């Protein structure tokens, strides 16, 4: 079982809810901003860049790599942009397999086909 604390409310999060929060943190943290984990995060893929197709495609790759590297409990199978706003907010739908015991090194239990929507900010605002 995996558990942690909701960063906004202080409520206890377990299993997939905790993993979703972790994914959101990874995608909203700028690379280099954590002193003891300089390569953690993915946000820089969109910071100060126009919201156009090449930038969004690059962001998909950066997010996929960051999730592979930083979240052992989730194996991404789908990541697609669903909404890009001119103010720099973009939504991505993600899907994949959740391993609730991965933080203990146990990958024998899997929940297939979990999904969520994540928001990222960073594009150039008009």
C-alpha positions in Angstrom: 0.0 0.0 0.0 1.2 3.5 -0.8 0.2 6.5 1.2 1.0 10.1 1.8 -0.4 13.5 2.6 -2.4 15.7 0.3 -0.2 18.8 -0.3 -3.3 21.1 -0.3 -5.6 19.7 2.4 -3.4 17.6 4.6 -5.8 14.6 4.1 -4.3 11.1 3.8 -3.9 9.9 0.2 -3.6 6.2 -0.6 -2.6 4.3 -3.6 -3.7 5.8 -7.0 -4.7 9.1 -5.4 -1.2 9.5 -4.0 0.4 8.5 -7.3 -1.7 11.1 -9.1 -0.5 13.8 -6.8 3.1 12.7 -7.4 2.6 12.9 -11.2 1.2 16.4 -10.8 4.2 17.4 -8.7 6.6 16.0 -11.3 4.9 17.8 -14.2 4.8 21.1 -12.3 8.3 21.2 -10.9 11.0 23.0 -12.8 14.1 20.9 -13.5 17.0 22.1 -11.2 14.7 23.6 -8.6 15.2 20.9 -6.0 18.6 21.0 -4.3 19.0 17.3 -3.6 17.3 16.2 -6.8 18.4 18.5 -9.6 17.1 16.3 -12.4 13.6 15.9 -10.9 10.7 17.5 -12.7 9.5 18.5 -16.2 7.9 21.9 -16.1 10.6 23.7 -18.2 9.4 22.0 -21.3 6.7 24.7 -21.6 8.1 27.7 -19.7 8.3 30.9 -21.9 7.5 29.0 -25.1 4.6 29.6 -27.5 1.7 27.2 -27.4 2.3 25.6 -30.8 2.4 22.0 -32.0 6.2 21.6 -31.9 6.4 22.8 -28.3 3.5 20.7 -27.2 5.1 17.6 -28.9 8.4 18.3 -27.1 6.5 18.7 -23.8 4.9 15.3 -24.3 8.3 13.7 -24.7 9.7 15.6 -21.7 6.8 14.6 -19.5 6.9 11.0 -20.6 10.6 10.8 -19.7 10.2 12.6 -16.4 7.4 10.2 -15.4 9.5 7.2 -16.4 12.5 8.5 -14.3 10.7 10.0 -11.3 7.6 7.9 -10.7 8.4 4.2 -10.3 4.8 3.3 -9.5 3.4 4.4 -12.8 4.1 3.1 -16.3 2.8 5.5 -18.9 0.9 4.0 -21.9 -0.8 7.1 -23.2 -0.1 10.9 -22.9 -2.1 13.3 -25.1 -2.7 17.0 -25.0 -6.4 17.7 -24.7 -6.6 21.5 -24.2 -4.1 24.3 -24.7 -5.2 27.8 -23.7 -3.6 31.0 -24.8 -2.7 31.9 -21.2 -0.2 29.0 -21.1 -2.3 26.4 -19.3 -2.4 23.0 -21.0 -4.2 19.8 -20.0 -2.9 16.3 -20.8 -4.8 13.1 -20.5 -2.6 10.3 -19.2 -3.2 6.6 -18.9 -1.1 3.7 -17.8 -0.5 1.0 -15.3 -0.2 1.6 -11.5 2.0 -0.5 -9.3 0.9 0.2 -5.7 3.9 -1.5 -4.1 6.5 -0.2 -6.4 8.1 2.1 -3.8 8.9 -1.2 -1.9 10.4 -2.7 -5.0 7.4 -5.0 -5.6 6.0 -4.9 -9.1 3.9 -8.1 -8.8 0.7 -6.2 -8.2 -0.6 -4.0 -11.0 -3.8 -2.0 -11.7 -4.0 -1.7 -15.5 -5.7 1.2 -17.3 -5.7 3.9 -14.6 -6.1 7.5 -16.0 -6.1 11.1 -15.0 -5.9 14.6 -16.4 -2.9 16.8 -15.4 -2.5 20.5 -15.9 0.7 22.2 -16.7 1.5 25.9 -17.0 4.3 27.7 -18.6 3.6 28.9 -22.1 3.9 32.5 -23.2 0.9 34.5 -22.3 -0.3 37.1 -24.9 
